[in-house]
Amino acid sequence: MNEMNKDELMLQKRLTELSGVAYQRDIVTFSDFLNLNEQHILHSTPKNLLSSGYETFGGYESAERQMAAFLPDALCYEYHYPIRILRIRPSAPKFAEALTHRDYLGAVLNLGIDRCKIGDFIVEENACTVFVSESVADYIAGSLVRVRHTNVTVEPVSGEKPEITLNFREITGTVASVRLDAVLALAFSLSRSKLTGLIEGGRVFVNGKLVTSNGYRLKEGDIISLRGMGRIAYNGVLSSTRKGRFQISVSKYI
């Protein structure tokens, strides 16, 4: 990856400061929600710059946007991430528009909420679950009344770890190898040459870690995120052809 820019260096400094506070005050400190690139900055920060250990979580298993919790060495008690879960529903489902991830995100951002205070959106038919920072949850619940032209209601979701079902469609096809670029070309219908630029440009993450090699070989169960385009799960090889190609399956999240 290229050298960090000013904003990335400021983020790294803020994360190391949070780690220092956790160590010095013997308390758990939390970051805002971090996107994949920001998580990579955290994971690649030299250990000697961090005064404490850390864990990350986004409100449910396999969340893409996650908070970091910096943990003091003497941690011997339970702690809870400052994450609240909200459920957004059309007030009159019969007359609701077909709303997308972008629609829900735009409506929340239009309230003046910083993106770093908002985690993942899980969009279903006539509903959306969103993970947000505790500091903005009540404001969103009381202020969000419309998404595009659809009137909505917002309710908190109880329970620490809700059952989250991600919708996906299965894609099968043949590839010459299970290289990262070949699998992404199948999943996103992009040329290998365009993918080379995206991969080398730091747009692709495998299991939350930045990968910049086109030839990276995937393993069954890997989760691949292409920033700005979505993510897939690599399900593995179904069979091989007489010409030495592989029929594979991927799940593309929608």
NUNUTOR-694936 format. One record per residue (C-alpha): residue in three letters; x, y, z. Coordinates in steps of 0.02 Angstrom, whole numbers, padded with zeros to 5 digits, always signed. Layout:
BEGIN
ALAXYZ...
***
This chain:
BEGIN
MET+00000+00000+00000ASN+00060+00179-00031GLU+00122+00286+00113MET-00019+00349+00223ASN-00093+00518+00184LYS-00125+00654+00313ASP-00298+00592+00362GLU-00235+00414+00383LEU-00089+00471+00490MET-00211+00571+00599LEU-00319+00415+00617GLN-00169+00311+00669LYS-00121+00444+00797ARG-00299+00446+00867LEU-00302+00256+00882THR-00134+00252+00972GLU-00197+00387+01090LEU-00351+00283+01131SER-00238+00135+01165GLY-00132+00242+01280VAL-00284+00301+01378ALA-00342+00122+01401TYR-00173+00073+01471GLN-00145+00227+01580ARG-00320+00238+01655ASP-00354+00051+01658ILE-00518+00072+01563VAL-00588+00010+01398THR-00589+00143+01262PHE-00680+00134+01096SER-00652+00205+00923ASP-00789+00261+00806PHE-00844+00140+00671LEU-00696+00102+00557ASN-00711+00059+00373LEU-00604-00077+00297ASN-00459+00037+00255GLU-00461+00112+00429GLN-00463-00063+00506HIS-00312-00106+00398ILE-00222+00047+00468LEU-00259-00015+00644HIS-00203-00193+00607SER-00043-00135+00523THR+00005-00010+00660PRO+00171-00066+00737LYS+00141-00153+00903ASN+00265-00041+00993LEU+00150+00108+00957LEU+00001+00026+01043SER+00000+00024+01233SER-00140-00104+01247GLY-00220-00248+01156TYR-00379-00223+01056GLU-00528-00314+00982THR-00650-00259+00846PHE-00838-00285+00827GLY-00977-00207+00724GLY-01133-00265+00813TYR-01149-00436+00730GLU-01038-00571+00663SER-00956-00529+00495ALA-00997-00343+00507GLU-00896-00242+00382ARG-00886-00078+00479GLN-00821-00110+00655MET-00772-00019+00813ALA-00606-00053+00899ALA-00606-00085+01087PHE-00437-00052+01170LEU-00417-00163+01322PRO-00309-00134+01476ASP-00199-00280+01529ALA-00292-00304+01691LEU-00462-00321+01608CYS-00562-00444+01711TYR-00740-00385+01684GLU-00866-00385+01545TYR-00879-00236+01431HIS-01005-00184+01300TYR-00975-00093+01138PRO-01068+00073+01130ILE-01173+00011+00984ARG-01361+00026+00968ILE-01469-00062+00840LEU-01613+00027+00754ARG-01749-00044+00643ILE-01817+00070+00506ARG-01986+00023+00431PRO-02106+00110+00312SER-02255+00179+00406ALA-02369+00113+00269PRO-02282-00037+00187LYS-02416-00054+00054PHE-02369+00116-00020ALA-02181+00110+00013GLU-02049+00132-00122ALA-01917-00001-00151LEU-01780+00075-00044THR-01595+00035-00062HIS-01442+00040+00051ARG-01397+00208-00027ASP-01571+00278+00011TYR-01562+00232+00196LEU-01382+00292+00214GLY-01421+00457+00129ALA-01571+00488+00240VAL-01470+00461+00398LEU-01324+00568+00337ASN-01447+00707+00292LEU-01485+00721+00478GLY-01308+00788+00499ILE-01237+00625+00568ASP-01053+00590+00534ARG-01022+00428+00437CYS-00903+00369+00573LYS-01050+00358+00694ILE-01142+00234+00582GLY-01103+00051+00553ASP-01181-00072+00432PHE-01353-00062+00353ILE-01442-00229+00327VAL-01580-00199+00199GLU-01728-00316+00184GLU-01896-00301+00099ASN-01991-00160+00186ALA-01862-00142+00326CYS-01683-00096+00366THR-01577-00134+00518VAL-01438-00009+00554PHE-01299-00013+00684VAL-01257+00156+00758SER-01155+00235+00898GLU-01248+00256+01062SER-01213+00442+01053VAL-01326+00468+00902ALA-01455+00329+00921ASP-01590+00429+01010TYR-01569+00576+00891ILE-01589+00464+00738ALA-01739+00374+00814GLY-01825+00539+00851SER-01778+00632+00692LEU-01785+00510+00547VAL-01961+00518+00477ARG-01935+00497+00290VAL-01824+00398+00171ARG-01841+00470-00004HIS-02030+00495-00019THR-02076+00357+00104ASN-02129+00398+00282VAL-02041+00284+00407THR-02039+00239+00591VAL-01880+00198+00687GLU-01877+00079+00835PRO-01733+00015+00942VAL-01694-00171+00930SER-01668-00258+01097GLY-01542-00396+01123GLU-01352-00384+01116LYS-01321-00503+00971PRO-01472-00508+00856GLU-01496-00638+00722ILE-01440-00553+00562THR-01474-00637+00396LEU-01378-00568+00249ASN-01462-00588+00080PHE-01356-00653-00062ARG-01367-00736-00230GLU-01258-00880-00282ILE-01149-00861-00436THR-01065-01009-00519GLY-00944-01011-00664THR-00776-01075-00724VAL-00607-00993-00693ALA-00431-01039-00743SER-00375-01032-00561VAL-00438-00978-00390ARG-00332-00820-00396LEU-00410-00666-00321ASP-00425-00574-00487ALA-00507-00722-00575VAL-00638-00746-00439LEU-00679-00561-00431ALA-00694-00552-00621LEU-00827-00688-00612ALA-00921-00612-00465PHE-00925-00431-00525SER-00919-00456-00714LEU-00763-00348-00729SER-00612-00371-00841ARG-00452-00438-00765SER-00362-00279-00821LYS-00483-00165-00728LEU-00472-00275-00574THR-00283-00262-00577GLY-00299-00074-00549LEU-00427-00097-00410ILE-00326-00229-00319GLU-00160-00139-00333GLY-00247+00023-00286GLY-00295-00043-00115ARG-00480-00071-00147VAL-00489-00257-00104PHE-00493-00338+00069VAL-00496-00524+00110ASN-00567-00565+00282GLY-00544-00381+00328LYS-00360-00373+00277LEU-00294-00273+00131VAL-00232-00381-00014THR-00140-00298-00159SER-00082-00454-00253ASN-00185-00511-00404GLY-00120-00687-00381TYR-00177-00707-00201ARG-00250-00882-00187LEU-00417-00891-00101LYS-00473-01020+00026GLU-00648-01088+00048GLY-00748-00974+00162ASP-00648-00816+00126ILE-00748-00653+00128ILE-00689-00530-00005SER-00740-00347-00003LEU-00719-00233-00154ARG-00737-00057-00087GLY-00879+00036-00169MET-00946-00120-00257GLY-00993-00246-00124ARG-00930-00408-00052ILE-00935-00594-00087ALA-00901-00758+00001TYR-00793-00884-00092ASN-00880-01051-00071GLY-00748-01159-00156VAL-00722-01271-00307LEU-00871-01374-00364SER-00780-01474-00499SER-00641-01464-00627THR-00655-01477-00816ARG-00556-01584-00936LYS-00468-01427-00994GLY-00401-01393-00820ARG-00522-01254-00773PHE-00619-01248-00610GLN-00805-01226-00583ILE-00826-01122-00427SER-00965-01048-00321VAL-00971-00878-00239SER-01108-00793-00138LYS-01132-00610-00182TYR-01213-00507-00045ILE-01358-00398-00101
***
